[in-house]
Amino acid sequence: MYKSLFAALVTLWSANALAAPGHQANGTQPANEAKVDRVIQVEAEEMIFGPEALTIAPGETVKFEIHNSGALAHEFVIGDRAAQEEHRRMMQEMGGHGHGHGDHGGHDMAEGEHGGNMPAVTIAPGETATLVWTAPEGASQLEYACNIPGHYEAGMVGQIDLEG
């Protein structure tokens, strides 16, 4: 019995330890409440995000609370237009499978080929996920999107205007 309990604890520990850097096993980044400048609530419904546009100051740290009120899984990915297009292409090649996050279908969202770090969470129907992100300096506009095949094309994208 003790061996089984020990094995289960080691398995749980290793799953957390091997999760993507900067992410917890459930796909959220640890939130340091003392550093968060603002909390923004986002609603993910069937093929739309609310709000559809945000204005965030460069250097501002935002805690996104994304609630999926729809019946399908969605992702919330922040990046520039080119990075979103590349991620969408990769998701289409994979057929949209592998969304239990941590993995984004086995793809490391921090790889440079997608324009650097693309913060992302996948949200199951009825669930809420959080993502803490600091707006970069030197960019004027980014997108937040769901790149599960067909979702972006159906309108599941929002604009982030970086005022500066």
Disulfide bonds with the S-S distance in Angstrom:
none
